[in-house]
Each structure stands twice: as C-alpha cells, then as structure tokens.
C-alpha cells in the first residue's frame, strides 16, 4: 500500500508531490493522459507561486516572463490604478509561463526524486475504506493508499459519495490568443474592465497573451473573424495604451463558470486545485490558489508519520488551513466579475472613484497587491 496516491498530474498535483517528496513517503502520481500534454496555454503565476515552485525545485526560470506592473482601468468610465512590484519590494508581481514549460520542470523534478508518474492511468472508480482509499484504474488495476489526493479537475471527486459541486454560469466565454503590438510591453500587464467582461493582456516574451471576455455568441464571432477586423475590435475595446495591435494568433474560446466543491476533504481524501474550486480568470487567481492548496497539504505531509496520513485529524487540519484563503479567493473573483459588469452611470462612476482612491492611497494599493500575490492570511 502506498502512503500517498495523487490522481491528476497537472501543475497542482505534481507540485504536491514535488514539495513532499523529501518526506520519505511512498507516492505515485496517476495521470489519465498518455504522455506530457505539450499544452501551449499561458499561465499567470504570482510571485508567491514562484517561491513555492522554487521550494519544489521546479521553477522554469529561463522560460518565465516577469510582470513588474499591472495597469487597471475601465472602459466607458473614469479612474485607473497602477500596481508596481517596486512598491512591494519585489522583483516582479508575477510571471507568465507556458503550461508545457511548468509541466516539464515539474516532471524533471519528480523524475529526479524517484517519484513515479504513471501516464495512461485513468481513474475509473474510487472506494474509500477506514484504512485506505482504493483507486481502480481503467485497466482494472487497483491502487490503495493511506491518503488519496484528487487534483484532476474534479472528475474523480464526483465519484465520491457526499461530494458535490455548486456551479455559477457567468454567461461568458473567454477568447484567448497571442497578440503583438508595435510597442514593447515593458513587463506590464493590463486588466481593463468592460461592460461585456474583463479584457486582460499579459506580457509573454515579445508578445501578449490575450484574455477577452465576451458573450457566448460574440466569442464565436471573434474567433472566426478576419484578423484585421478582430484587431480593430480589440483596439476599440482596449484603447491605445499598449500601442497598436499588429497581429493575433492561436485564437480559441471556452466557457466561464465558478465551480466549488462542498467540502475539500472526505474519508482518506483531500481535494485540491481546480478539483476544489474553478474560478473565473479575472485577476489570475485560479492556479495560484491551487498552488497554495498544494503547499498547505505538502506542509502537513512533511510533518506526518506514515500512520497519520489520511487520518481525520490530518484532514481537519488541512480543511482549517485552507478555509479562509479558499473562501476569500472565490469571493474576491466572483465580486470583481459582478461589480464591473454593471454599465449604469452610478456604478461606473463609483468604480472610477474606487480606482482613483487606490491610485492616491499607496497603503490600499499595497494591500490589494499583497492579497493578489499571497492570498488571504491564515
């Protein structure tokens, strides 16, 4: 019997293993994919996430682009604010990294630590017993562990009796792509709120990663639109603060919803990352919240004897450690989506006053940046 079985070899599941691999526990990472994803998606990681990945010896430094400032504004109304790394005493507020680059760094770390990552190991069923959690794979093989960690996006958690999810459909899709401008980005990210939803530009090497929120029918039009028309529409929605947009590549769209699990623990089981909470991409909190889940769980694993793994006391300690940060992270992103969606004059001017106040009050600005980087204090 294993000490720890992790279902899901994405960034959160792999980070749990990478942070805990020196504790002497027997571990296996079970991944349904048949091999590395090679996923080209761009991830937004906070400075705190960089620190955690450095602790895990899996930070892809050579492939990360720093974000040293974040410009926040709204379309159709006054007010703006600027968050800067120098004001926090940090080299960067955050970083952009390709999913595949982070995946590769974590895989190298786990391979070097002798932690087995089993590809093609799709979870078909879960049986929870007083002394072990048993995972049945699609091949028919059964794997028992003192502690089961579910980090696969929630598909396996739904197989556990008593585990359920609350969902909120935002009625929006995110249009993503790689955009180039005629002006260097200067390591600055942009978050611009529009009545249709937020529009974000994140610096990635010599270009921007675009996240443009739109109604579902509009998102399909934007993906299929001729490049020149798309760039003209983007310019109109965003303005010229990042220069003139010159090209766009790799457009795609996906629906946006909030999904939260009713409890992050079950018998012999902990649920982490987007298996526990899947957030709107506004303010880039989703993966960073998941990596804080991973770090909190790894702290408990490092301090636990094998016989204590999966015990009710350990599960209660994890739930208590993550309750405040997880609930506030969910509430923060959900509030931003609703607060900036109202295009009426009074709310628009109220938001403008709030952004102006942030710009004029350094302590408030620093507090906002601190919460975005580190999450809610525990």
Secondary structure, DSSP 8 states (H G I E B T S, - for coil): -EEEEEE--SHHHHHHHHHHGGG---EEEEESSSS------EEEEEHHHHHHHHHTT---GGGEEEE-EEEEEETTS--EEEEEHHHHTSS-SEEEEEHHHHHHHHHHHHHHHT-EEEET--EEEEEE-SS-EEEEETTS-EEEEEEEEE-SSSTTGGGSTT--EEEEEEEEEEEEEEEEESS--TTEEEEEEETTEEEEEEEETTEEEEEEEE-HHHHHHHHHS-HHHHHHHHHHHH-STT--EEEEEEEEEEEEEEEEES-SEETTEEE-GGGTEE--SGGG-HHHHHHHHHHHHHHHHHT--GGGTT-HHHHHHHHHHHHHHHHHHHHHHHHHHHHTT--SHHHHHHHHHHHHHHHH-HHHHHHHHHHHHH-S--
